[in-house]
């Protein structure tokens, strides 16, 4: 009986953790000047995750015990720590493919040709992902630190939860507002067939979809962070790797700006 209860509890934890989709698993010219009209009136709602603490609260609200929520988060952070950081090395030195985004916020539509002469950081993110939420301060910080030195950051929204929903501009606007993104935001709604596929989801298996690319001033891929999370040291042993990754990202930006 004890074994049966334990088994049932584990199944429940797995099911509930799937309800809030992070970017830690790969799922097997749209540059119009006008913003596309949303084809859905935001009937479905998705909670924008704010932090790991918020993620824990969401797990518990959905029926997990505190132990199950903590265990799930520990597993997710372990996946981050163990992520193959050489994933993407096969793309270093290649010219980045063209953008095929369906819309833009905070900017007129941009092309790679428009960005020649700039170092460009492109980060895919979504609203239901705690890794993306925890990387938000890092992106804002890098934008403020390097925007006047030649760096352009482009955040790319791609839906993981509700990825089969019709295009929902209001949903994207909401997460951009909540996370206070001031840099250009592109929308890669059908990412399994569009830009993320062309940039990342071909070739070897990838550990995550929340990937970061850094391009040199001629649009060549020079650095890839394979996904999930990075930020400065926050004092947590569970996030040591995030600070290390942030250091490598900042180092790549400064090297490329200096070239």
Protein Blocks (a to p, Z undefined) as FASTA:
>chain_A
ZZmmmmmmmmmmmmmmmmpccfkbccddfbbfbdcddfbehlbacdddfbfklmmmmmmm
nopafklmmmmmmmmmmmmmmpcfkgojlmgopacddddbfbdehiacddfklmgoiacd
dddddfklmklmmmmmmmmmmmmmmmmnopacddddddfehplbccdfklmmmmmmmnop
abdcdddfklmlmmmmmmmmgcjddfbfkbcddddfkopafbdcfehjacddehiaklmm
mmmmmmmmmmmmmmmmmZZ
